Amino acid sequence: MKNLITSLLIFLASTAFSQDLFIKSYQAIAFQNQETQIEMLQDGHYVIAGFSNSTSSLNKVFVRKYNPCGEEVWSVEIFDNNFNINLVGLNIDSNQHILISGIYDQISASPRPYLVKLNTNGNLIFSKLISSTLNYNTLIYSSAVAANGDYLLYGLYHYTASPPNNQQISIIRLNANGNIKWTKNYNFNSFSWGRMIATKDNGALAKTSNTIFKVDSLGAIVWAKNFNNLGSLLTPIETDTGFVFMRYYIGGIDRGAAFSIKHDGNLKWFTNNFFTFFPHSGITRKSGNVLFVGSNHFSNNRVSFLELDYKNGNILRRSQFQSPQLDGISASDLAENKKAEIYFTGADYRGVVQQLTSGKLDDTLSVSTCSDPLSGSPTDPYFLQIIGDNPVSDINNTDLSSSTININIQQIALATSFPSCSYTKARGNYKLGKDTSLCIGQSIILGNINSDFDAYLWSTGSTNKTIGVNQQGTYWLQVVSACDTLRDSIQVSYTPGILFNLGPDTTSCKDSIVLGANLSPSLSYLWSTGETSQTISVKNPGVYWVEHSNKCHTHKDSIQVFFETVHPAINLGKDTILCPKQGLTLGDINSPYDQFLWSDGSQNKVLNVFTAGTYWLEASGFCNSSSDTIKINYYPDIGLDLGPDKTICHGGATALGISKVLPNYLWSTGQTTPSIVVSVPGLYWLETQTNCGAVRDSIRVDFIPKISAPNLGNDTSLCFGETLELQSNSAQIKWSTGETTTTIYAKNGWYWLEYLNQCDTIRDSILIEYFPEISPIIHSSKTRTISKDTLIFKNLTLNGFNPIWNFGDGEIALGDTVEHVYKKAGNYTVSLSLTSSEGCLFSQTVFIIIEPTEYFVPNIFSPNNDGINDLFFPIGDDIKNYSIVINNRWGEVVFDNKNVPWSGRDLSSNKLSEGVYFYQVEIELHNDFRETLKGSVVITR
């Protein structure tokens, strides 16, 4: 082939490769050092897209299709001689159409996204340019195919003329025809080169500089999360449990890191032990795990693979090209076929001219003998942490629209044969055999379950090795074997069967019936009776069948024959009279008729009657019908009712009877009068005889017992303020206070308690009085003085006993006249307690203010340890706390302490010389009075 310049097959001693594994390099069309992209087709072929240059040195995009052996099938260039066309995304939709997206006219002032759609032969289906009526710039960075076949573009929308706040993140959704369904802008504060994927729920997941956010199928944000230190991330990968991200640049250190978030955006796991591994792209394998391709910077940039467990991030496999002959081959993207084999694409830098390269590896990635080429320890640990939710709102529609553009699509090469590999019989037989004819209802299995081709495609759309056929038609199978596409077809037809029908099961009122009148007279038949005629006559009920056979089919049909007779007329009986509440069943539960209709609309065989009236029944069978009528009346109801049960007071009596006149009377007491009087509790009944027998009703008479009287005790007296607990042992009570509780608390006054029921009310009362009060009289010699002054307190009360004084400072005294000295300044409450002649306690208080005595600060002291005037401190009986600060004549602090006297030494306990020093003394008295005193003091020794 003219574009294939090298074909390198790798065989390593430690790895067993099948013949169709390869690594090949191709001559590119002015191939640039840009990342190429690869996607698999369902038939085992694959497509590679990348950058190249046109004759005017403007960017263009090439698209190449290869068969499973890596041989080129066709090559297409997408270009415009006046503008740049750059590649962003290569995608394959569910119809196996090839979608190319990127940025059109990037060197001008208004770059635009474009979308080109090709079929599997490289022919253009449509080309679209996404433009704005306001001529704003729009860039895209990612593309994806949604679950429903829509196309998603993700990028940056410039909506003002100048920075810095002129950008919004944008997602554009187009249908399968390239027409815009909706576009959304999202107001995030920062933006870096973004990534986006379509999610399984028909929405999308996107990443900005520090934010990952999820949107639904209408572009509304489901959630958004901020992560710190996200760095540069590959396009995310969706797994069964969430999404996996790989970071490929961390602060200048060539080290990869991976993490996974759940479908709700919360962090699942994080790992960063991929020292020297620089990832380029990743996929989800058919096993569910994630596989990344990249390079190992410590091994001459050799192609490296890293497979992770999607559930926890554990490393499952590490592998790289071990042969030095492969140094200089770089992989930028990878894909997986139906057999879990891996295809990759990239660049070959080993020659003078850079070349496009691709390769195919087996599902174990066994391409080298290196067991752990990625080992090493990170120089600085990295931790990923969620720093908070960032729900994003303010989603704005833009005015973007799509229009058709004229992009040149040029076929570069189309391969017609592939001499380097071909079909071999070891693959198995793909022939479908001779055309065949089947009988109606038969099926056939087409194909060979033991064949081993790379891909299968049936005319039914199935991709299995075999299919089951149960309908006539032409079926073909197309298989891919290495470089060959092979095809065979078969015609399947059906021999028609002869169908006939004896009709539905039948019932006859006659003695016999003829079967087979609708059968064709030209065919031969065999009946279940052994007869071979077209028709037969039967007299007995049962199932009869007839059969006809040809070379492909034997058809049989059956019919069930019933014979019915004429039923006798129905009889509901004579008209009748019933007793009250008596019922009657009309009809016959064993009646042979099939359908029944009563006068009330019911359709049962019998009818239960409980009211007077005229009733009729119409019954019908297969052969005849019948009807009858009956009239029913009721004897009048006596209506004997003695009324509800009675309760009367103890010792009373009550009359029992009924106002209605009865035929006769008989009481349970033996009396025969219409009414009786009873004074004894018990059950009483009255009975009368009627046409329908004896009728009886009963009534129960109960008596309310006599209640006992309450007892509150004798009248009593209390000390002033005391209460008395009054109690009751009855449930139905009432107090004079209106309360109904069993216990109340009473003060002075009259109180009564009633026990009551429906018949009686009994009351008891009690009088509560207070003893006379005493008002203690206190005389104090002074109510304001200074500490250590003697105060005299006198009890001037005439009718009090046992005087007790409490001075409020913790001391007490007894007697009518007492003296007391307060040692500390403060406010004190003095109380006098007296006992009355009845033993009641009364008290009175008086308020005393004690002011502090004089205090002062000395102006000279002699710290010579003679025991006289050796210390400097404030002097006063009411001083509670004090602090001293001493400065020398130069203003330096030589002493600073609290509640510690100054001994004439400095802060280092050195003796100070004689002379004048300056003090600042803060004092706190016992009455919380505070004062600051300043002055000078002389040290003399």
JOWOBEL-V356653 format. One record per backbone hydrogen bond with DSSP energy under -1.0 kcal/mol. CO is the residue of the C=O (numbers start at 1). NH is the residue of the N-H. If there is no record, write none. Layout:
co=[CO	CO]
nh=[NH	NH]
This chain:
co=[3	8	12	18	22	23	24	25	26	28	32	37	39	41	45	46	47	48	49	50	51	52	54	58	59	60	61	62	63	64	65	65	66	67	71	73	74	75	76	77	78	79	84	89	91	93	97	98	99	100	101	101	102	103	104	105	111	112	113	114	115	116	117	117	118	119	123	126	127	128	129	131	132	137	139	142	144	146	150	151	152	153	154	154	155	156	157	166	168	169	170	171	172	173	173	174	175	179	182	184	185	186	186	195	197	199	203	204	205	206	207	210	211	212	213	214	214	215	216	220	223	224	225	226	232	237	242	243	244	245	246	247	250	253	253	254	257	258	259	260	260	261	262	266	269	271	274	274	276	278	281	283	285	289	290	291	292	293	293	294	295	296	296	299	302	303	304	305	306	307	307	308	309	314	317	319	323	324	326	328	330	333	335	337	341	342	343	344	345	345	346	347	348	355	356	357	358	359	360	361	362	365	372	385	388	396	401	403	405	408	410	413	418	424	425	427	436	438	439	444	446	448	455	457	458	462	467	469	473	475	476	477	478	479	480	481	484	486	488	490	491	492	493	506	508	513	515	516	520	526	527	531	536	538	542	544	545	546	547	548	553	555	557	559	560	561	562	576	578	579	584	586	588	595	597	598	602	607	609	613	615	616	617	618	619	620	620	624	626	628	630	631	632	633	646	648	649	654	656	666	667	671	676	678	682	684	685	686	688	690	693	695	697	699	700	701	702	704	716	718	719	724	726	732	734	735	739	742	744	746	749	751	752	753	754	755	760	762	764	766	767	768	769	777	779	783	785	786	791	792	793	794	801	803	804	805	806	811	813	816	818	820	822	826	828	830	831	832	833	834	835	836	840	842	844	846	848	849	850	851	856	859	861	862	869	872	875	876	878	881	882	883	884	885	886	886	887	888	892	895	897	902	904	906	910	915	917	918	919	920	921	922	923	924	924	925	929	931	933	935	937	938	939]
nh=[27	23	15	21	360	8	358	6	356	30	34	49	47	44	41	66	39	64	37	62	32	60	57	54	85	52	78	50	76	48	73	74	46	70	67	415	65	412	63	410	61	408	105	101	99	96	93	118	91	116	88	89	114	86	112	108	138	104	130	102	128	100	125	126	98	122	119	117	405	115	403	401	135	158	156	154	152	149	146	174	144	172	141	142	170	139	168	159	157	186	155	184	153	181	182	151	178	175	173	171	396	169	188	207	205	202	199	215	197	213	195	227	208	225	206	222	223	204	219	216	214	390	212	387	248	244	239	261	237	259	234	257	253	250	255	276	247	271	245	268	269	243	265	262	260	258	256	277	297	295	293	291	288	285	308	283	306	280	281	304	278	299	301	302	296	321	294	319	292	316	317	290	313	309	307	305	326	327	329	349	347	345	343	340	337	361	335	359	332	333	357	330	355	348	26	346	24	344	22	342	365	367	375	228	226	185	131	129	407	79	77	75	421	427	428	452	493	495	442	469	467	451	480	478	461	458	446	444	492	490	459	488	457	486	454	484	481	479	477	475	436	473	438	562	564	538	536	519	523	547	530	527	515	513	561	559	528	557	526	555	550	548	546	544	506	542	508	633	635	582	609	607	591	620	618	601	598	586	584	632	630	599	628	597	626	594	595	621	619	617	615	576	613	578	702	704	652	678	676	687	670	667	656	654	701	699	668	697	695	693	690	688	686	684	646	682	648	650	769	771	722	746	744	756	754	738	735	728	726	724	768	766	736	764	734	762	757	755	753	751	716	749	718	796	794	849	851	789	820	781	818	779	835	815	833	813	831	807	805	795	793	791	788	850	848	846	806	844	804	842	801	839	836	834	832	830	828	785	826	787	875	938	940	864	862	902	856	879	926	924	899	922	897	920	894	895	918	891	888	886	884	872	912	909	906	939	937	887	935	885	933	883	931	880	881	928	925	923	921	919	917	861	915]
